[in-house]
Amino acid sequence: GESVGLHLPTLSVQEGDNSIINCAYSNSASDYFIWYKQESGKGPQFIIDIRSNMDKRQGQRVTVLLNKTVKHLSLQIAATQPGDSAVYFCAEGSISSGSARQLTFGSGTQLTVLP
Amino acid sequence: EAQVTQNPRYLITVTGKKLTVTCSQNMNHEYMSWYRQDPGLGLRQIYYSMNVEVTDKGDVPEGYKVSRKEKRNFPLILESPSPNQTSLYFCASSPVPPGGPEAFFGQGTRLTVV
């Protein structure tokens, strides 16, 4: 079936630096994409989403970029803080295809913020 | 407070002993789903429900059952658990379509089948 994957399983950044987490997807019919943050011992939490008709969306300290040409999604975190240490997942969904009721998750990237 | 509540949080059981993991949400969401999380595999969907009495298989439904008799509850049933069902399970609810800022995940249930 279709899959959503991540380029790197782990990422370490210095506190204060910017972080970039990448995600490759293969379902060209995906209508929206979501980034989730999962802290240890907790369920995933929504960070930001983007529709397929957009190529950039900004939130508080986070930016998601979507490149449909190469089916690539990235999450940029500005001025990374210790509290950003977590596993980050991308997910994709479709509201226009037969699998409109499902989200497909990537395998996750562990972000570690170094002091 | 908006939340998804799963119980139990931790469970150790033996092969073949039927068990149920409960999930309840207080947001009147139509959509609920169950995921399992295994190292290196991310979250994989087991079952989902679009509304009361409407359920459908996700990507990994084998060995699981669900029911949606009430809007707020979506229990996950393992009729005859096996060791390969040892995993971390998450229940989620959201408006339709799934995901998005209004989606909530439970705290997770760590299941060990010996």
Interface residues (C-beta under 8 A of the other chain):
Chain A: G1 P9 Y32 I34 G41 K42 G43 P44 Q45 F46 D49 F89 A91 G93 I95 A100 R101 Q102 L103 T104 F105 G106 S107 G108
Chain B: V4 Y31 S33 Y35 G40 L41 G42 L43 R44 Q45 Y48 M50 D56 G58 D59 F90 A92 V96 P97 P98 G99 G100 P101 A103 F104 F105 G106 Q107 G108
